[in-house]
Amino acid sequence: MGEYLDQVPPEIQDHIRQITKTSGLPDTDDSTEMIAQGWLEKRRAFEKITTRMSLEEVDFFEKTDDRGCLAMTWSGSLLNIGPIRDGARLAQYASIGLRKDVPEASTKPASQLGADVRVGAPVSFTVGPIASSSPILKIAVTGEEMDLDEQERLITKATEVLTREFVKTNEDLEPDA
């Protein structure tokens, strides 16, 4: 293994190898290392931004919880799951990565979670921007005292900042053409 892949949790290393196969990059140890390096940078960015924006990291989020949350998948994609408003949530999925086998971005205004969201398990939607995600690495929730508009603004802002960070990470890692 390598310098970066060794720093990725063991249960996610095979996932990183699979991403390499579908990335369009050569299926080599160097490509796997590059993707592992980007994954580590994305995890650090998620932790930094969610902490700075006063989002609370949790391991479990009930599908009936009125609050919104932001989740990062094992693949380094983002799920913006808004608070419940009129019985539904605005949900957005962004594959901010080199993958070619998933949509780049998708939004569904009247989304419904299919199950609770938990670290280590995929997110599923009965109605949503995607049917299901790869397993969840991190979940960050808004404060219980925030009103719906404030929650939506905060999660949207965090998503925008993280999207920029993740795109920059990918650009920095892409091999020269």
DOKOL-798643 format. One record per residue (C-alpha): residue in three letters; residue number from 1; x, y, z. Coordinates in nm, 4 decimals. Layout:
+------+-----+----------+----------+----------+
! type ! seq !       c1 !       c2 !       c3 !
+------+-----+----------+----------+----------+
!  ALA ! NUM !        X !        Y !        Z !
...
+------+-----+----------+----------+----------+
// end
This chain:
+------+-----+----------+----------+----------+
! type ! seq !       c1 !       c2 !       c3 !
+------+-----+----------+----------+----------+
!  MET !   1 !   0.0000 !   0.0000 !   0.0000 !
!  GLY !   2 !   0.1043 !   0.3599 !   0.0052 !
!  GLU !   3 !   0.1523 !   0.6724 !   0.2046 !
!  TYR !   4 !  -0.2052 !   0.8017 !   0.1646 !
!  LEU !   5 !  -0.4059 !   0.4811 !   0.1313 !
!  ASP !   6 !  -0.2563 !   0.3601 !   0.4616 !
!  GLN !   7 !  -0.4146 !   0.6639 !   0.6326 !
!  VAL !   8 !  -0.7641 !   0.5765 !   0.5051 !
!  PRO !   9 !  -0.9702 !   0.3576 !   0.7418 !
!  PRO !  10 !  -0.9317 !  -0.0101 !   0.6413 !
!  GLU !  11 !  -1.3030 !  -0.0556 !   0.5659 !
!  ILE !  12 !  -1.2821 !   0.2280 !   0.3109 !
!  GLN !  13 !  -0.9583 !   0.1274 !   0.1346 !
!  ASP !  14 !  -1.1333 !  -0.1241 !  -0.0951 !
!  HIS !  15 !  -1.3938 !   0.1424 !  -0.1731 !
!  ILE !  16 !  -1.1107 !   0.3780 !  -0.2794 !
!  ARG !  17 !  -0.9722 !   0.1049 !  -0.5057 !
!  GLN !  18 !  -1.3161 !   0.0617 !  -0.6667 !
!  ILE !  19 !  -1.3429 !   0.4376 !  -0.7230 !
!  THR !  20 !  -1.0060 !   0.4230 !  -0.9008 !
!  LYS !  21 !  -1.1441 !   0.1608 !  -1.1413 !
!  THR !  22 !  -1.4412 !   0.3832 !  -1.2368 !
!  SER !  23 !  -1.2561 !   0.7168 !  -1.2325 !
!  GLY !  24 !  -1.1252 !   0.7144 !  -1.5864 !
!  LEU !  25 !  -0.7721 !   0.7221 !  -1.4470 !
!  PRO !  26 !  -0.5310 !   0.4349 !  -1.5109 !
!  ASP !  27 !  -0.5998 !   0.1505 !  -1.2655 !
!  THR !  28 !  -0.2619 !   0.1841 !  -1.0958 !
!  ASP !  29 !  -0.1257 !   0.2226 !  -0.7432 !
!  ASP !  30 !  -0.0359 !   0.5846 !  -0.8273 !
!  SER !  31 !  -0.3980 !   0.6607 !  -0.9214 !
!  THR !  32 !  -0.5238 !   0.4901 !  -0.6056 !
!  GLU !  33 !  -0.2791 !   0.6959 !  -0.3987 !
!  MET !  34 !  -0.3962 !   1.0146 !  -0.5695 !
!  ILE !  35 !  -0.7616 !   0.9355 !  -0.4928 !
!  ALA !  36 !  -0.6755 !   0.8408 !  -0.1331 !
!  GLN !  37 !  -0.4903 !   1.1718 !  -0.0917 !
!  GLY !  38 !  -0.7945 !   1.3609 !  -0.2201 !
!  TRP !  39 !  -1.0256 !   1.1604 !   0.0060 !
!  LEU !  40 !  -0.8167 !   1.2531 !   0.3118 !
!  GLU !  41 !  -0.8216 !   1.6210 !   0.2136 !
!  LYS !  42 !  -1.1996 !   1.6105 !   0.1650 !
!  ARG !  43 !  -1.2522 !   1.4500 !   0.5068 !
!  ARG !  44 !  -1.0385 !   1.7216 !   0.6696 !
!  ALA !  45 !  -1.2308 !   1.9938 !   0.4820 !
!  PHE !  46 !  -1.5669 !   1.8457 !   0.5894 !
!  GLU !  47 !  -1.4554 !   1.8381 !   0.9539 !
!  LYS !  48 !  -1.3120 !   2.1910 !   0.9396 !
!  ILE !  49 !  -1.6081 !   2.3540 !   0.7641 !
!  THR !  50 !  -1.8797 !   2.1826 !   0.9675 !
!  THR !  51 !  -1.7015 !   2.2747 !   1.2919 !
!  ARG !  52 !  -1.6535 !   2.6344 !   1.1778 !
!  MET !  53 !  -2.0237 !   2.6581 !   1.0894 !
!  SER !  54 !  -2.1286 !   2.5132 !   1.4261 !
!  LEU !  55 !  -2.2778 !   2.1952 !   1.2829 !
!  GLU !  56 !  -2.2741 !   1.9059 !   1.5297 !
!  GLU !  57 !  -2.1206 !   1.5792 !   1.4185 !
!  VAL !  58 !  -2.3344 !   1.2738 !   1.4982 !
!  ASP !  59 !  -2.3294 !   0.9032 !   1.4107 !
!  PHE !  60 !  -2.7054 !   0.8688 !   1.3667 !
!  PHE !  61 !  -2.9832 !   1.0900 !   1.2275 !
!  GLU !  62 !  -3.3455 !   0.9754 !   1.2514 !
!  LYS !  63 !  -3.5448 !   1.0106 !   0.9315 !
!  THR !  64 !  -3.8204 !   1.1767 !   1.1384 !
!  ASP !  65 !  -3.5805 !   1.4353 !   1.2884 !
!  ASP !  66 !  -3.7124 !   1.7766 !   1.1819 !
!  ARG !  67 !  -3.3629 !   1.9216 !   1.1440 !
!  GLY !  68 !  -3.1454 !   1.9212 !   0.8377 !
!  CYS !  69 !  -2.8101 !   1.7540 !   0.8001 !
!  LEU !  70 !  -2.5092 !   1.7338 !   0.5749 !
!  ALA !  71 !  -2.3472 !   1.3972 !   0.5090 !
!  MET !  72 !  -2.0242 !   1.2899 !   0.3409 !
!  THR !  73 !  -2.0099 !   0.9446 !   0.1867 !
!  TRP !  74 !  -1.7209 !   0.6993 !   0.1723 !
!  SER !  75 !  -1.6821 !   0.8107 !  -0.1902 !
!  GLY !  76 !  -1.6379 !   1.1754 !  -0.0929 !
!  SER !  77 !  -1.9792 !   1.2817 !  -0.2217 !
!  LEU !  78 !  -2.2028 !   1.5231 !  -0.0322 !
!  LEU !  79 !  -2.5673 !   1.4864 !   0.0646 !
!  ASN !  80 !  -2.7472 !   1.8024 !   0.1691 !
!  ILE !  81 !  -3.0657 !   1.6881 !   0.3468 !
!  GLY !  82 !  -3.2759 !   1.9883 !   0.4403 !
!  PRO !  83 !  -3.5100 !   2.0178 !   0.7368 !
!  ILE !  84 !  -3.8639 !   1.8824 !   0.7120 !
!  ARG !  85 !  -4.0932 !   2.1468 !   0.5649 !
!  ASP !  86 !  -4.4571 !   2.0544 !   0.4930 !
!  GLY !  87 !  -4.3761 !   1.6841 !   0.5330 !
!  ALA !  88 !  -4.0823 !   1.6717 !   0.2906 !
!  ARG !  89 !  -3.7195 !   1.7763 !   0.2600 !
!  LEU !  90 !  -3.5129 !   1.9483 !  -0.0064 !
!  ALA !  91 !  -3.2313 !   1.7010 !  -0.0753 !
!  GLN !  92 !  -2.9270 !   1.7513 !  -0.2930 !
!  TYR !  93 !  -2.6610 !   1.5040 !  -0.3955 !
!  ALA !  94 !  -2.3237 !   1.6145 !  -0.5286 !
!  SER !  95 !  -2.0616 !   1.3686 !  -0.6466 !
!  ILE !  96 !  -1.7642 !   1.5926 !  -0.6095 !
!  GLY !  97 !  -1.5158 !   1.3473 !  -0.7408 !
!  LEU !  98 !  -1.3531 !   1.1772 !  -1.0308 !
!  ARG !  99 !  -1.6188 !   0.9062 !  -1.0581 !
!  LYS ! 100 !  -1.7835 !   0.8433 !  -1.3916 !
!  ASP ! 101 !  -2.0468 !   0.5946 !  -1.2660 !
!  VAL ! 102 !  -2.2697 !   0.8339 !  -1.0673 !
!  PRO ! 103 !  -2.4496 !   1.1607 !  -1.1479 !
!  GLU ! 104 !  -2.2453 !   1.4754 !  -1.0880 !
!  ALA ! 105 !  -2.5326 !   1.6477 !  -0.9068 !
!  SER ! 106 !  -2.9009 !   1.5978 !  -0.8463 !
!  THR ! 107 !  -3.1691 !   1.7872 !  -0.6516 !
!  LYS ! 108 !  -3.5158 !   1.6775 !  -0.5435 !
!  PRO ! 109 !  -3.7387 !   1.9354 !  -0.3681 !
!  ALA ! 110 !  -3.9904 !   1.6945 !  -0.2060 !
!  SER ! 111 !  -3.7551 !   1.4211 !  -0.0852 !
!  GLN ! 112 !  -3.8345 !   1.1481 !   0.1655 !
!  LEU ! 113 !  -3.5678 !   0.9506 !   0.3476 !
!  GLY ! 114 !  -3.6217 !   0.5750 !   0.3227 !
!  ALA ! 115 !  -3.4497 !   0.5023 !   0.6545 !
!  ASP ! 116 !  -3.2534 !   0.6642 !   0.9325 !
!  VAL ! 117 !  -2.9125 !   0.7999 !   0.8322 !
!  ARG ! 118 !  -2.6218 !   0.6319 !   1.0066 !
!  VAL ! 119 !  -2.2452 !   0.6311 !   0.9752 !
!  GLY ! 120 !  -2.1293 !   0.3200 !   0.7889 !
!  ALA ! 121 !  -2.4586 !   0.2627 !   0.6055 !
!  PRO ! 122 !  -2.5898 !   0.4026 !   0.2751 !
!  VAL ! 123 !  -2.8534 !   0.6757 !   0.2758 !
!  SER ! 124 !  -3.1700 !   0.5653 !   0.0989 !
!  PHE ! 125 !  -3.4563 !   0.7731 !  -0.0328 !
!  THR ! 126 !  -3.8105 !   0.6651 !  -0.1178 !
!  VAL ! 127 !  -3.8256 !   0.9928 !  -0.3113 !
!  GLY ! 128 !  -3.4993 !   1.1755 !  -0.3599 !
!  PRO ! 129 !  -3.2167 !   1.2962 !  -0.5775 !
!  ILE ! 130 !  -3.0707 !   0.9415 !  -0.5812 !
!  ALA ! 131 !  -3.2054 !   0.6008 !  -0.4743 !
!  SER ! 132 !  -2.9155 !   0.5380 !  -0.2363 !
!  SER ! 133 !  -2.5616 !   0.6507 !  -0.1660 !
!  SER ! 134 !  -2.2419 !   0.4760 !  -0.0774 !
!  PRO ! 135 !  -2.1974 !   0.4279 !   0.2998 !
!  ILE ! 136 !  -2.1857 !   0.7436 !   0.5107 !
!  LEU ! 137 !  -1.8580 !   0.8602 !   0.6625 !
!  LYS ! 138 !  -1.9703 !   1.1757 !   0.8453 !
!  ILE ! 139 !  -2.3016 !   1.3359 !   0.9447 !
!  ALA ! 140 !  -2.3311 !   1.6957 !   1.0654 !
!  VAL ! 141 !  -2.6625 !   1.8346 !   1.1913 !
!  THR ! 142 !  -2.7968 !   2.1824 !   1.2504 !
!  GLY ! 143 !  -2.8855 !   2.3075 !   1.5953 !
!  GLU ! 144 !  -3.2315 !   2.2290 !   1.7312 !
!  GLU ! 145 !  -3.2931 !   2.5974 !   1.8085 !
!  MET ! 146 !  -3.2611 !   2.7110 !   1.4448 !
!  ASP ! 147 !  -3.5683 !   2.7920 !   1.2398 !
!  LEU ! 148 !  -3.6224 !   2.6197 !   0.9034 !
!  ASP ! 149 !  -3.4939 !   2.9072 !   0.6902 !
!  GLU ! 150 !  -3.1781 !   2.9407 !   0.9005 !
!  GLN ! 151 !  -3.1139 !   2.5641 !   0.8788 !
!  GLU ! 152 !  -3.1547 !   2.5654 !   0.5011 !
!  ARG ! 153 !  -2.9234 !   2.8659 !   0.4643 !
!  LEU ! 154 !  -2.6569 !   2.7083 !   0.6853 !
!  ILE ! 155 !  -2.6618 !   2.3680 !   0.5145 !
!  THR ! 156 !  -2.6651 !   2.5291 !   0.1688 !
!  LYS ! 157 !  -2.3725 !   2.7549 !   0.2610 !
!  ALA ! 158 !  -2.1740 !   2.4604 !   0.4030 !
!  THR ! 159 !  -2.2471 !   2.2614 !   0.0861 !
!  GLU ! 160 !  -2.1323 !   2.5497 !  -0.1363 !
!  VAL ! 161 !  -1.8083 !   2.5959 !   0.0588 !
!  LEU ! 162 !  -1.7362 !   2.2224 !   0.0639 !
!  THR ! 163 !  -1.8151 !   2.1860 !  -0.3057 !
!  ARG ! 164 !  -1.5580 !   2.4553 !  -0.3870 !
!  GLU ! 165 !  -1.3025 !   2.2882 !  -0.1577 !
!  PHE ! 166 !  -1.3669 !   1.9430 !  -0.3076 !
!  VAL ! 167 !  -1.3441 !   2.0703 !  -0.6668 !
!  LYS ! 168 !  -1.0162 !   2.2465 !  -0.5839 !
!  THR ! 169 !  -0.8831 !   1.9257 !  -0.4268 !
!  ASN ! 170 !  -0.9687 !   1.7319 !  -0.7428 !
!  GLU ! 171 !  -0.8080 !   1.9945 !  -0.9669 !
!  ASP ! 172 !  -0.4917 !   1.9885 !  -0.7555 !
!  LEU ! 173 !  -0.4750 !   1.6106 !  -0.7837 !
!  GLU ! 174 !  -0.5509 !   1.5658 !  -1.1516 !
!  PRO ! 175 !  -0.2473 !   1.4584 !  -1.3503 !
!  ASP ! 176 !  -0.1168 !   1.7037 !  -1.6071 !
!  ALA ! 177 !  -0.2765 !   1.6611 !  -1.9470 !
+------+-----+----------+----------+----------+
// end
